[in-house]
Amino acid sequence: MAELTPAGQRAYDALKKLGATNPDALRTADDITRTARLPKGMTNNALMELVAKGYARRVARQKTAGYYIMK
């Protein structure tokens, strides 16, 4: 995954570590922020990068969005 930024790679690794590999195992941005140990703004930018490049999917829910890995 050479095309990801370092923050994007850390967010991807955090999603993998949290087990967010399918729509039934969604994780919030706060969960990913804690696991990746990145600032909130960097985490959100990294998640948007993962979604834009097709590595992750964002699922809108009532209060917070959830994320999981696609690739």
C-alpha angles and dihedrals in degrees: 000000000000093000094068123093117241090257090049090051091050091050090048091050090049091053090050092048091050090052095242095154102129139030091263092060101053121165128201126233089252091057090050092046091055095045097044092042092223129136114266095249093050091048092052091049090048091050091050088051091052091049093047093050093046098247095116139020128222118218117196114222134174100278109003135017121245128216134204137173120263100182 
